[in-house]
Amino acid sequence: MTFDTGARLKAEREARKLSQRQLATLAGVTAAMISMIEQNRTSPSIGTLKKILSGLNMPLSAFFAEDEPAATKWHFTHEEFREITPPGGAADPKISFLRVGHATDSALLVLYEHYRPGADTGPELYSHESEEAGVVVEGQIELTVGTETQLLKTGDGYHFNSRQPHRFRNPGPGDCVIVSGCTPPTF
């Protein structure tokens, strides 16, 4: 099943009784951008989608959430992790974010992140009302936080206030896997 970013955005906007122009003003983007996304004529970068969802007061994980299981479950196989960015959709198709667990109302978001060589969260740094930390478990990632950029390799980690503008980029040559946590889950 393919995730329809445009239809989901339109449904969330209309549920809040916002016009495209009102949402654009709240999010700091153009109304034309909202329109093009809703018509699936463009796929927004992670940073742009996060800005738009901040205007809806909605975390990225909730935007991509499917129906949640009724029972409380505390253990998950890798196959049960939930994709929170559609492949080739709102994010760079070289990036995959898998949510560990099914609860969208949790105070903590744990991600299994996969960046293929050349993957980039976007040329613009993004920020969100949260705190995040992670460990590189395979490969390397170039992480920019504020004005500082650091190349992190397998076994290295990070912990920063997500309100600081940041960006993740895999310079290659191989894949990069990160296990990270974010609280509250505004991502």
Helices and strands as residue ranges (DSSP letters): H 5-15, H 20-27, H 31-38, H 46-55, H 60-63, G 78-80, E 82-83, E 95-100, E 109-115, E 131-138, E 140-145, E 148-153, E 157-161, E 166-169, E 176-183
